[in-house]
Amino acid sequence: MLYEPFTRARLIAALRRLAELAAEAGIVLELSLYGGAVFTLVYGSRESTRDVDGIIRPGAEGSRLARRVAEEQDLPADWLSGDVAQFLAHREEKRRVLEGDFGTALRVTAPTAAYLLALKLRASRPRLPGYLGDEGDIEFLLRKIQPRSLGEVEELYARFFPHDVLPDRSRGLVRRVIEETKS
């Protein structure tokens, strides 16, 4: 199967089908989205994402239904990847998003802008050929949150990752964006 990015429309179609299958099964799924799916679905700051990072509960039933959606819509088998779990903070901030879009069988949450910024700053992946990295997402979130100083961003970061230090790569980016927004 050739790689096809997940546009907003493609994501909505997959999630709607997931909700339909959950309703048919008589269960309610909780789906926490992260990363590119949030930028595509919630903020509209991206045209598409290459994968869908999310934690679905109940896990076994949700994964089974997600595999069925993959088969029906010709999606990669792992279109909904729970691998993001290893990168999450112990303390999360999430909010309900897309309420009403999927009936009552699928409840979708996404990280707050502050928590998503902390996750992106922690990863701070560089651009590579064919991969945009995290810089654009970090810039978008910094412009949305509008911190006044690097110290304010460090406090935000420490709220979620109290035992980590903001990576040097992230510090430089934060300084640059704050300076640009002051101009």
GUSEKOL-366380 format. One record per atom (N, C-alpha, C, O, CB): residue in three letters; x, y, z. Coordinates in steps of 0.001 Angstrom, whole numbers, padded with zeros to 6 digits, always signed. Atoms other than C-alpha are relative to their C-alpha. Glycine has a CB too. Layout:
BEGIN
ALAXYZ...
This chain:
BEGIN
MET+000842-001174+000000MET+000000+000000+000000MET+000889+001239+000000MET+001823+001329+000796MET-000959-000003+001216LEU-000742-001243+000028LEU+001348+003444-000917LEU-000417+000872+001177LEU-001569+000855+001610LEU-000219+000737-001331TYR+000277-000914-001098TYR+001613+005985+001858TYR-000904+001125-000483TYR-000628+001750-001507TYR+001309+000567+000583GLU+000887-001116+000293GLU-001234+008482+001799GLU-000197+000766+001299GLU-000625+000187+002298GLU-001373-000485-000601PRO+000131-000746-001247PRO-001258+011283+004347PRO-001453+000069+000473PRO-002387-000082-000314PRO+000556+001406-000174PHE+001322-000137-000593PHE-004197+011717+006691PHE-000394+001469-000024PHE+000110+002273+000760PHE-000029-000561+001450THR+000565-001338+000016THR-006058+014861+005745THR-001082+000069+001076THR-001446-000944+001673THR-000575+000357-001412ARG+001088-000151-000975ARG-008726+016270+008030ARG-001190-000867-000410ARG-001769-001563+000423ARG-000431+001490+000121ALA+001150+000778+000482ALA-011430+014667+005855ALA+000216-001501+000186ALA-000703-002221+000576ALA-000263+000305-001479ARG-000300+001437-000143ARG-009714+011270+005907ARG-000034-000422+001471ARG-000511-001507+001805ARG+001385-000327-000611LEU+000035+000289-001436LEU-009273+011428+009685LEU-001434-000036+000518LEU-001810-000943+001261LEU+000812+001044+000776ILE+001397-000053-000448ILE-012901+012432+010259ILE-000741-001250-000467ILE-001504-001840+000297ILE-000704+001280-000534ALA+000677+001204+000523ALA-014099+009572+008017ALA+000374-001236+000817ALA-000492-002046+001150ALA+000363-000223-001489ALA-000442+001160-000781ALA-012012+007030+009935ALA-000585+000044+001412ALA-001022-000981+001934ALA+001541-000053+000064LEU+000532-000114-001362LEU-013138+008358+013323LEU-001513-000178+000025LEU-002052-000758+000968LEU+000373+001355+000603ARG+001458+000213+000069ARG-016794+008455+012257ARG-000318-001486-000097ARG-001240-001977+000554ARG-000608+000753-001209ARG+000240+001445+000123ARG-016585+004814+011222ARG+000318-000706+001300ARG-000394-001627+001701ARG+000836-000597-001139LEU-000341+000568-001310LEU-014862+003963+014493LEU-001156+000209+000978LEU-001508-000697+001734LEU+001303+000641+000556ALA+001142-000301-000876ALA-017746+005665+016329ALA-001201-000876-000344ALA-001887-001372+000550ALA-000385+001487-000110GLU+001113+000854+000417GLU-020316+003743+014270GLU+000190-001431+000489GLU-000742-002052+001000GLU-000144+000016-001524LEU-000276+001376-000441LEU-018642+000424+015040LEU-000129-000123+001517LEU-000629-001130+002017LEU+001411-000437-000445ALA+000127+000018-001462ALA-018454+001295+018746ALA-001472+000003+000397ALA-001874-000732+001298ALA+000731+001214+000631ALA+001436-000049-000299ALA-022171+002175+018770ALA-000652-001351-000280ALA-001467-001830+000508ALA-000691+001105-000829GLU+000545+001325+000340GLU-023005-001110+017025GLU+000369-001034+001053GLU-000418-001931+001354GLU+000507-000454-001376ALA-000472+000947-001023ALA-020958-002963+019661ALA-000552+000344+001385ALA-000382-000425+002332ALA+001536-000013+000042GLY+000570-000406-001287GLY-022732-001074+022447GLY+001034+000465+001007GLY+000836+000320+002213GLY-000772-001130+000586ILE-001040-000487-000917ILE-019548+000441+023884ILE+000288+001477-000276ILE-000057+002017-001327ILE+001302-000843-000144VAL-000458-001378+000154VAL-018167+003917+024424VAL+001516-000032+000010VAL+002132-000550+000942VAL-000565+000938+001134LEU-001454-000070+000097LEU-014596+004518+023285LEU+000472+001385+000421LEU-000158+002395+000110LEU+000476-000325-001438GLU-000679-001248-000353GLU-012336+007176+024764GLU+001282+000023-000819GLU+002096-000895-000726GLU+000294+000109+001566LEU-001179-000118+000841LEU-009693+008361+022302LEU+000719+001304+000317LEU+000166+002391+000146LEU-000381-000068-001497SER-000837-001173-000254SER-006899+010715+023336SER+000960+000135-001169SER+001802-000734-001394SER+000775-000119+001366LEU-000855-000247+001159LEU-005212+012186+020267LEU+001187+000866+000389LEU+001103+001676+001312LEU-000798+000668-001129TYR-001227-000764-000229TYR-001692+013637+020173TYR+000626+000321-001357TYR+000214-000211-002388TYR+001005-000794+000912GLY-000831-000248+001174GLY+000754+015074+017662GLY-000735+000566-001190GLY-001639+001391-001057GLY+000655-001245-000405GLY+000485-000542+001256GLY-000051+015712+014027GLY-001508-000042-000161GLY-002083+000842-000796GLY+000622-000727-001116ALA+001458+000085+000099ALA-003666+014581+014326ALA-000658+001208+000674ALA-001673+001710+000192ALA-000508-001312+000639VAL+000552-001167-000697VAL-004307+017415+016793VAL+000199+001256-000837VAL-000712+002075-000954VAL+000658+000173+001389PHE-000259-001174+000832PHE-002664+020001+014540PHE-000891+000003-001240PHE-001271+001069-001724PHE+001474+000046-000412THR+000840+000116+001193THR-004729+018716+011595THR-001480+000146+000332THR-002190+000893-000340THR+000243-001337-000685LEU+001429+000013-000329LEU-008110+018150+013279LEU-000457+001186+000851LEU-001502+001781+000588LEU-000331-001269+000718VAL+000440-000994-000982VAL-008233+020660+016113VAL+000408+001411-000394VAL-000419+002323-000397VAL+000564-000330+001371TYR-000506-001344+000283TYR-006041+023598+015103TYR-000054+000374-001475TYR-000077+001559-001808TYR+001411+000117+000484GLY-000002-000297+001427GLY-006115+023292+011324GLY+001290+000658-000465GLY+001312+001327-001498GLY-001163+000885-000335SER-001282-000622+000353SER-002470+024385+011265SER+000807-000837-000990SER+001842-000394-001488SER+000823+000232+001252ARG-000623+000886+000982ARG-001515+021463+009013ARG-001074-000497-000949ARG-002241-000636-000581ARG+000728-001193+000690GLU+000913+000594+000985GLU-003087+020110+005862GLU-000239-001479+000306GLU-001325-002008+000071GLU+000565+000164-001428SER+000097+001438-000225SER-002375+016531+006926SER+001058-000425+001018SER+001910+000358+001438SER+000170-000784-001333THR-000989+000615-000867THR-000420+014235+009181THR+000339-001370-000573THR-000475-001984-001262THR-000519-000111+001470ARG-000388+001295+000577ARG+001501+011102+008319ARG-000444-001175+000848ARG-000456-002313+000379ARG+001495-000059-000185ASP+000474+001073-000864ASP+000213+009125+011296ASP-000971+000570+001019ASP-001100+001787+001156ASP+001180-000710+000705VAL+000970-000410-001009VAL-002404+009223+014031VAL+000458-000592+001329VAL+000315-001788+001581VAL-001464-000466-000370ASP-000421+000424-001334ASP-000969+009083+017539ASP-001185+000122+000934ASP-001775+001195+001063ASP+001205+000844+000516GLY+001139-000045-000899GLY-003644+008154+020024GLY-000042-001184+000939GLY+000442-002275+000635GLY-001270+000065-000784ILE+000223+001051-000994ILE-004504+006171+023105ILE-001500-000242+000040ILE-002281+000682+000267ILE+000568+000397+001430ILE+001422+000333+000030ILE-007826+004340+022890ILE-000338-000919+001165ILE+000410-001838+001499ILE-000383-000663-001343ARG+000464+000818-001124ARG-009773+002877+025784ARG-001476-000316-000202ARG-002213+000563-000651ARG+000231+000728+001365PRO-000792+001152-000408PRO-010917+000234+026289PRO+000924-000452-001131PRO+000551-000480-002304PRO-000917-001151+000432GLY-001063+000267+000958GLY-007726-000833+024599GLY-000241-001158-000946GLY-000108-001000-002160GLY+001234-000247+000723ALA+000148+001184+000855ALA-008463-004324+023324ALA-001149+000186-000985ALA-000991-000064-002180ALA-000236-001260+000856GLU+001162-000183+000875GLU-011918-003522+021957GLU+000233+001149-000978GLU-000112+001042-002155GLU-001267+000264+000835GLY-000290-001133+000875GLY-010818-000154+020581GLY+000973-000363-001106GLY+000787+000037-002255GLY+000555+001149+000806SER-000984+000425+001003SER-007831-001693+018807SER-000631-000923-001035SER-000327-000836-002225SER+001183-000706+000676ARG+000689+000915+000920ARG-010022-004405+017307ARG-000856+000800-000989ARG-000854+000518-002187ARG-000885-001014+000790LEU+000855-000810+000873LEU-012446-001820+015942LEU+000845+000881-000933LEU+000472+001095-002086LEU-000950+000878+000845ALA-000896-000807+000840ALA-009586+000371+014660ALA+000567-000849-001147ALA+000719-000355-002264ALA+001157+000596+000852ARG-000484+000887+001065ARG-008226-002629+012718ARG-001088-000224-001052ARG-000803-000312-002246ARG+000457-001354+000589ARG+001108+000171+000952ARG-011657-003113+011172ARG-000147+001254-000872ARG-000378+001142-002076ARG-001331-000292+000756VAL+000039-001239+000774VAL-011713+000551+010114VAL+001127-000007-001036VAL+000925+000389-002184VAL+000120+001240+000936ALA-001140+000072+000922ALA-008271+000025+008566ALA-000331-000881-001204ALA-000061-000510-002347ALA+001249-000543+000726GLU+000357+000915+001084GLU-009538-002926+006538GLU-001042+000622-000923GLU-000909+000559-002145GLU-000524-001322+000568GLU+001098-000562+000786GLU-012700-001152+005404GLU+000418+001215-000826GLU-000063+001411-001942GLU-001136+000383+000915GLN-000355-001259+000661GLN-011023+002139+004476GLN+001389-000038-000638GLN+001937+000997-001017GLN-000066+001139+000996ASP-001305+000185+000622ASP-007774+000722+003104ASP+001066+000890+000645ASP+001832+001569-000038ASP-000087+000292-001494LEU-000984-000742-000780LEU-005700+002330+005851LEU+001087-000964+000469LEU+000865-002175+000501LEU-000669+000719+001212PRO-001006+000882-000592PRO-002445+001002+007274PRO-000573-000659+001259PRO-001370-000048+001971PRO+001302+000791+000336ALA+000523+000731-001161ALA-003149-001594+009959ALA+000236+000749+001309ALA-000562+000663+002243ALA+000641-001379+000079ASP-000329-000742-001222ASP-001476+000630+012540ASP-000321+001494-000129ASP+000381+002332+000436ASP+001480-000182+000339TRP+000358-001405+000235TRP-003210+003855+011435TRP-000205+000747+001309TRP+000071+001944+001390TRP-001267+000092-000853LEU+000169-000587-001329LEU-004058+004504+015081LEU+001052-000634+000903LEU+000905-001771+001351LEU-001466-000228+000564SER-001150+000545-000710SER-000792+004083+016950SER+000052+000481+001445SER+000004+001679+001722SER+001283+000377-000718GLY-000125-000313-001419GLY-000516+003927+020717GLY+001438+000160+000459GLY+001697+000291+001656GLY-000657-001065+000808ASP-001416-000126-000360ASP+003279+004204+020595ASP+000313+001293+000739ASP+001313+001372+001452ASP+000853-000083-001239VAL-000214-001297-000645VAL+002967+007798+021819VAL-000008-000124+001529VAL+000534+000743+002214VAL-001076+000997-000451ALA+000126+000155-001453ALA+002239+006478+025335ALA+001337+000104+000730ALA+001392+000601+001855ALA-000641-001329+000318GLN-001318-000022-000642GLN+005956+006144+026085GLN+000548+001409+000181GLN+001476+001606+000965GLN+000978-000816-000808PHE-000516-001362-000056PHE+006469+009901+025617PHE-000839+000935+000861PHE-000466+002092+001056PHE+000095+000554-001380LEU+000921-000857-000731LEU+003601+011219+027719LEU+000485+000295+001413LEU+001234-000477+002012LEU-001366-000638+000052ALA-000328-000392-001373ALA+003966+013043+031016ALA-000916-000748+000964ALA-001991-001210+000584ALA-000136+001544+000192HIS+000854+000624-001016HIS+002635+011560+034243HIS-001199+000896+000292HIS-002290+000417+000599HIS+000801-000274+001302ARG+001067-000979-000209ARG+000586+014713+034645ARG-000390+000534-001378ARG+000419+001164-002059ARG+000455+001172+000974GLU+000468-000455+001299GLU-001497+015450+031572GLU-001083+001054+000170GLU-001759+001106+001197GLU-000525-001178-000829GLU+001125-000931+000093GLU-003859+018267+030639GLU-000650-000253-001343GLU-000034-000076-002394GLU+000454+001510+000155LYS+000716+000282+001245LYS-006493+017313+028102LYS-001356+000687+000060LYS-001839+001078+001123LYS-000162-001541-000231ARG+001345-000554+000082ARG-009792+018687+026892ARG-000766-000744-001075ARG-000180-001280-002015ARG+000032+001522-000296ARG+000849+000629+001016ARG-012721+017287+024948ARG+000044+000847-001262ARG+000009+002076-001197ARG-001470-000165+000508VAL-000003-000685+001291VAL-012598+018161+021258VAL-000986-000695-000935VAL-001365-001845-000715VAL+001430+000022-000620LEU+000879+000547+001035LEU-014858+017616+018271LEU-001279-000589+000594LEU-001803-001588+000101LEU+000738-001069-000803GLU+001208+000512-000657GLU-017839+017147+020588GLU-001175+000038-000965GLU-001368+001011-001694GLU-000323+000816+001272GLY+001160+000081+000866GLY-020940+016049+018767GLY+000296-000541-001383GLY-000629-000925-002098GLY-000610+001331-000124ASP-000348+000483+001340ASP-019035+014983+015646ASP-000149-001512-000147ASP-000313-002016-001258ASP+001418+000398-000333PHE-000019+001457+000079PHE-019110+011297+016530PHE-001082-000656+000853PHE-000937-001814+001243PHE+001350-000513+000420GLY+001052+000559-000833GLY-022304+010788+018505GLY+000491-000203+001421GLY+001358+000528+001902GLY-000498-001317-000579THR-000358+000228-001403THR-022013+009363+021994THR+000932-001188+000180THR+001363-001458+001301THR-001248-000212+000823ALA-000810+001213-000117ALA-019947+006245+021221ALA+001497+000255-000086ALA+002290-000651+000170ALA-000392-000969-001065LEU-001418-000326+000085LEU-016629+008048+020692LEU+000220+001379+000605LEU-000279+002387+000105LEU+000503-000049-001471ARG-000372-001252-000660ARG-015278+010697+023043ARG+001456+000271-000307ARG+002325-000548-000007ARG-000249-000063+001545VAL-001351-000338+000434VAL-012204+012447+021709VAL+000548+001135+000855VAL-000111+002154+001061VAL+000016+000390-001494THR-000688-001046-000736THR-009739+014428+023796THR+001328+000302-000686THR+001851-000498-001461THR+000222-000413+001477ALA-001308-000412+000513ALA-006579+016322+022908ALA+000708+000757+001110ALA+000055+001304+001998ALA-000133+000883-001298PRO-000737-000753-001014PRO-003808+017872+024995PRO-000327+001490-000105PRO-000638+001995-001183PRO+001522-000229-000152THR+000095-001449+000053THR-004156+021499+025968THR+001196+000510-000798THR+002167-000219-001001THR-000044+000627+001440ALA-001115-000580+000763ALA-001913+023827+023960ALA+001280-000025+000829ALA+002357-000285+000292ALA-000327+001451-000432ALA-001183-000010-000870ALA+000447+024078+026947ALA+000633-001384+000088ALA+001851-001520-000023ALA-000373+000494+001405TYR-000534+001356-000098TYR+000798+020321+027329TYR+000573-000460-001337TYR+001629-001090-001370TYR-001089-000970+000469LEU-000500+000375+001315LEU+001187+019793+023577LEU+001329+000695-000279LEU+002231+000096-000865LEU-001027+000349-001090LEU-001275-000705+000168LEU+003918+022459+023549LEU+001104-000701+000784LEU+002207-000886+000269LEU-000125+001470+000457ALA-001013+000696-000802ALA+005750+020672+026368ALA+000426-001302-000679ALA+001614-001621-000709ALA-000540-000291+001419LEU-000324+001248+000698LEU+005548+017373+024449LEU+000877+000273-001221LEU+001861-000428-001454LEU-001287-000730-000425LYS-000761-000331+001209LYS+006824+018992+021249LYS+001395+000524+000357LYS+002369+000187-000316LYS-000761+001046-000842LEU-001308-000507-000422LEU+009632+020832+023066LEU+000895-001136+000470LEU+002099-001136+000214LEU-000159+001042+001117ARG-000777+001145-000487ARG+010719+017601+024699ARG+000557-000814-001168ARG+001710-001242-001133ARG-000871-000896+000906ALA-000441+000771+001165ALA+010907+015803+021342ALA+000942+000824-000861ALA+002033+000371-001208ALA-001206-000465-000830SER-000796-000954+000785SER+012235+018762+019361SER+000784-000681-001131SER+001990-000484-001277SER+000969+000745+000917ARG-000642+000728+001103ARG+012951+016553+016340ARG+000330+000953-001143ARG-000493+001788-001518ARG-000912-001143-000504PRO-000400-000893+001097PRO+014885+018274+013545PRO-000669-000388-001320PRO-001165-001502-001488PRO+001525-000018-000167ARG+000465+000294+001363ARG+013757+018547+009940ARG+000966-000968-000657ARG+002180-000888-000471ARG-000130+001302-000847LEU-000779+000955+000788LEU+014942+015719+007731LEU-000629-000070-001383LEU-001772+000355-001547LEU+000045-001421+000682PRO+000625+000142+001315PRO+014382+014994+004049PRO-001299-000811+000110PRO-001289-001947+000584PRO+000978-000677-000994GLY+001293+000671-000063GLY+010700+014093+003790GLY-000685+000066+001349GLY-001756-000516+001523GLY+000166-001407-000376TYR+000593-000095-001341TYR+010018+014953+007443TYR+000169+001431+000507TYR+001280+001961+000530TYR+000663-001028+000992LEU-000029-001401-000410LEU+009117+018400+008761LEU+000566+000239+001394LEU+000939+001364+001724LEU-001370+000555-000062GLY-000476-000180-001363GLY+010227+017773+012339GLY-001030+000717+000852GLY-002201+000804+000480GLY+001309+000769+000006ASP+000923-000617-000957ASP+008710+019622+015297ASP+000031+001527-000010ASP-000804+002166+000629ASP+000314-000488+001381GLU-000190-001447-000060GLU+009872+023175+014639GLU-001262+000785-000356GLU-001622+001715+000366GLU+001119+000403-000924GLY+001207-000730+000407GLY+006735+024346+012801GLY-001106-000087+001032GLY-001799+000895+001297GLY-000506-000526-001322ASP+001026+000174-001032ASP+004436+022898+015451ASP+000340+000817+001248ASP-000540+001426+001856ASP-000149-001492+000366ILE-000435-000768-001170ILE+006479+024492+018242ILE-000238+001486-000247ILE-000762+002184+000621ILE+001500-000268+000316GLU+000232-001414+000330GLU+006387+027874+016498GLU-001486+000335+000060GLU-001869+001361+000622GLU+000558+000329-001401PHE+001446-000229-000026PHE+002621+027584+016012PHE-000507+000118+001438PHE-001248+001044+001767PHE-000737-001139-000732LEU+000475-000011-001380LEU+002044+026768+019684LEU+000539+001195+000794LEU-000178+001772+001612LEU+000394-001293+000690LEU-000546-001175-000687LEU+004377+029504+020926LEU-000769+001258-000399LEU-001046+002108+000447LEU+001503+000169-000320ARG+000763-001169+000453ARG+002503+032055+018812ARG-001417-000025+000569ARG-002001+001026+000835ARG-000049+000051-001542LYS+001341+000135-000584LYS-000800+030707+020150LYS+000009+000350+001491LYS-000866+001076+001965LYS-000529-001434-000200ILE-000077-000191-001451ILE+000259+030741+023816ILE+000549+001383+000362ILE+000144+001968+001366ILE+000876-001088+000626GLN-000628-001314-000170GLN+002342+033950+023545GLN+000728+000180+001344GLN+000419+001103+002098GLN-001049+001069-000138PRO-000783-000201-001224PRO+004811+033454+026406PRO+000858+001260-000142PRO+001248+001630-001249PRO+000896-001244+000297ARG-000780-001234+000018ARG+006738+036602+027371ARG+001490-000233+000117ARG+002288+000651-000195ARG-000445+000895+001105SER-001432+000235-000222SER+010050+034921+028169SER+000315-001491-000070SER-000567-002346+000009SER+000440+000573+001365LEU-000470+001381-000041LEU+012123+031776+027991LEU-000319-000606+001364LEU-000696-001775+001453LEU+001522-000077-000292GLY+000303+000487-001349GLY+011649+031466+031759GLY-001443-000474+000131GLY-001713-001472+000799GLY+000272+001091+001022GLU+001407+000394-000047GLU+007883+031305+031309GLU-000205-001345-000703GLU-000988-002178-000249GLU-000887+001086-000648VAL+000092+001277+000720VAL+008285+028486+028793VAL+000643-001113+000829VAL+000134-002233+000858VAL+000683+000101-001395GLU-000646+001004-000862GLU+010676+026665+031149GLU-000926-000405+001148GLU-000966-001578+001518GLU+001335+000546+000564GLU+000963+000323-001062GLU+008049+026882+033921GLU-001121-000881-000535GLU-001530-001841+000118GLU-000587+001287+000609LEU+001039+000807+000634LEU+005393+025524+031563LEU+000516-001429-000211LEU-000177-002398+000100LEU-000441+000633-001355TYR-000610+001303+000263TYR+007718+022674+030567TYR+000158-000798+001303TYR-000144-001991+001346TYR+001374+000179-000690ALA-000227+000669-001292ALA+008570+021866+034206ALA-001301-000471+000639ALA-001295-001407+001438ALA+000726+000937+000957ARG+001307+000423-000520ARG+004860+021608+035024ARG-000299-001438-000425ARG-000920-002190+000327ARG-001121+000952-000498PHE+000276+001336+000517PHE+004722+018449+032888PHE+001185-000947+000139PHE+001005-002152+000317PHE-000403+000088-001444PHE-001213+000816-000077PHE+008311+017224+033025PHE+000929+000594+001061PHE+001975+001154+000734PHE+000718-000077-001392PRO-000746-000666-001074PRO+009598+018358+036429PRO+001432-000488+000191PRO+002244+000215+000793PRO-000731-000171+001274HIS-001351+000547-000193HIS+012699+016153+036320HIS+000871+000145-001239HIS+001993-000361-001278HIS-000082-001462+000389ASP-000743-000215+001241ASP+013798+017203+032829ASP+000378+001476-000119ASP-000216+002347+000516ASP-000835-000454-001233VAL-000398-001359+000340VAL+015559+020279+031554VAL-000383+000226-001454VAL-000237-000672-002283VAL+001540+000236+000238LEU+000358-000331+001362LEU+014333+022018+028429LEU+001221-000199-000899LEU+002273+000382-000632LEU-000533+001453-000094PRO-001154+000256+000881PRO+016594+020760+025598PRO+000558+001280-000621PRO-000190+002209-000924PRO-000395-000970-001108ASP-000656-001179+000588ASP+019129+023258+024204ASP-000598+000359-001352ASP-000803+001536-001651ASP+001502-000245-000150ARG+000581-000243+001320ARG+017671+022861+020722ARG-001323+000759+000129ARG-001615+001649-000670ARG-000217-001334-000749SER+001283-000660-000230SER+014283+023928+022075SER+000200+001421+000514SER-000539+002328+000130SER-000843-000804+000993ARG-000260-001339-000556ARG+015730+026889+024004ARG+000252+001015-001109ARG-000307+002112-001099ARG+001205-000037+000957GLY-000317-000912+001098GLY+017141+028441+020848GLY-001231+000357-000819GLY-001420+001514-001193GLY+001053-000614-000901LEU+001220-000228+000763LEU+013871+028054+018996LEU-000954+000904+000775LEU-001539+001825+000205LEU-000681-001333-000338VAL+000883-000815-000837VAL+011876+029515+021889VAL+000478+001449+000013VAL-000318+002369-000174VAL-000060-000560+001442ARG-000552-001370-000009ARG+014194+032536+022129ARG-000294+000720-001317ARG-000728+001872-001324ARG+001527-000033+000250ARG+000208-000606+001320ARG+013934+033167+018386ARG-001452+000411-000197ARG-001724+001533-000625ARG+000420-000972-001107VAL+001405-000305+000218VAL+010135+032985+018280VAL-000458+001127+000915VAL-001210+001997+000477VAL-000856-001243+000224ILE+000383-001077-000914ILE+009720+035200+021351ILE+000522+001343-000509ILE-000197+002342-000467ILE+000535-000278+001421GLU-000563-001232+000546GLU+012029+037807+019825GLU-000781+000455-001227GLU-001062+001644-001378GLU+001479-000198-000357GLU+000761-000347+001218GLU+010138+037677+016509GLU-001370+000582+000349GLU-001841+001510-000309GLU-000174-001245-000899THR+001343-000480-000358THR+006793+038195+018244THR+000062+001357+000701THR-000929+002086+000702THR-000709-001022+000905LYS-000156-001317-000631LYS+008132+041218+020161LYS+000172+001090-001048LYS-000149+002252-000800LYS+001202+000000+000958SER-000280-000992+001054SER+009088+042928+016897SER-001260+000558-000618SER-001188+001398-001514SER+000855-000612-001084
